[in-house]
Amino acid sequence: MRFALILIALAIASPAGGWCLVTEPIPFYVFDGTSYTALFMLPETYFVALEQRGEEYDRVSFLDLEGYVRSGSAESVDYEPVSKFPASGSAELIKSVSSVWLYADARLSSVIGEVTAADDVFLYGAAPSGNAFYVRVGTPDDYIRGYLSGDAVTVTYPPTNDISAVAPSDPDPEPSPEPSDPSPQADLSPFVQIVLVISLTVPAFLLVFLLSAKR
């Protein structure tokens, strides 16, 4: 399990085709094998991971969703962004209701569950048309996705994203040169050593002799 999570993290960090910036709200689509359906509007200033380019639609991923955007609708960037996907965004039930229906479609015609004020609701975005919001209800490990009516919830959109690039890693600092000995001592020949010993001992001997003679 841990290895699988590492692989997922690496895939998110390094998408096959790089990153694309959402400069304005654009639809996020899913494909059922026959047609493309817009789920919600992607929030501007955030990114999608580009997986594969197509003639009309590019295959991308956004958070925990795999889908499509229209080709060229998101701006390709040549760097890895600091912040890629929104970490916040929520929908809360209005105070006058204790529970609301969760729908499978943005037309709010097919009920698939019930949402209470105690449920954790993450906001993906507003439906491309109508008064509805596409959400994830529950934890990342146990959830259901669907639409909530805009008349029954108050939504909080994620803040404006930081679109700057990840700073390059600092190069390894050059090793400091080893300090040189400021006062190297040259090897002295035996003759020089004898001369130095005599020059130091003779004055001392004379001093002792003079002091003894004076006494």
CORJO-V359634 format. One record per backbone hydrogen bond with DSSP energy under -1.0 kcal/mol. NH is the residue of the N-H (numbers start at 1). CO is the residue of the C=O. If there is no record, write none. Layout:
nh=[NH | NH]
co=[CO | CO]
This chain:
nh=[5 | 6 | 7 | 8 | 9 | 10 | 11 | 12 | 13 | 14 | 17 | 20 | 21 | 22 | 23 | 28 | 29 | 30 | 32 | 37 | 39 | 41 | 42 | 45 | 46 | 47 | 48 | 49 | 50 | 51 | 52 | 58 | 59 | 60 | 61 | 62 | 65 | 67 | 68 | 69 | 71 | 73 | 75 | 77 | 82 | 90 | 92 | 94 | 97 | 100 | 102 | 103 | 104 | 108 | 112 | 113 | 115 | 117 | 119 | 122 | 123 | 124 | 125 | 127 | 132 | 133 | 134 | 135 | 136 | 137 | 138 | 139 | 144 | 146 | 147 | 148 | 150 | 152 | 154 | 156 | 166 | 193 | 194 | 195 | 196 | 197 | 198 | 199 | 200 | 201 | 202 | 205 | 206 | 207 | 208 | 209 | 210 | 211 | 212 | 213 | 214 | 215]
co=[1 | 2 | 3 | 4 | 5 | 6 | 7 | 8 | 9 | 10 | 50 | 48 | 75 | 46 | 21 | 40 | 68 | 37 | 35 | 30 | 28 | 126 | 26 | 22 | 43 | 84 | 20 | 61 | 18 | 59 | 59 | 69 | 52 | 67 | 49 | 65 | 62 | 60 | 29 | 58 | 56 | 70 | 21 | 19 | 164 | 156 | 154 | 152 | 94 | 115 | 113 | 147 | 110 | 105 | 102 | 102 | 100 | 98 | 116 | 136 | 89 | 134 | 134 | 132 | 130 | 148 | 125 | 146 | 122 | 144 | 120 | 142 | 137 | 135 | 103 | 133 | 131 | 149 | 92 | 90 | 80 | 189 | 190 | 191 | 192 | 193 | 194 | 195 | 196 | 197 | 198 | 201 | 202 | 203 | 204 | 205 | 206 | 207 | 208 | 209 | 210 | 211]
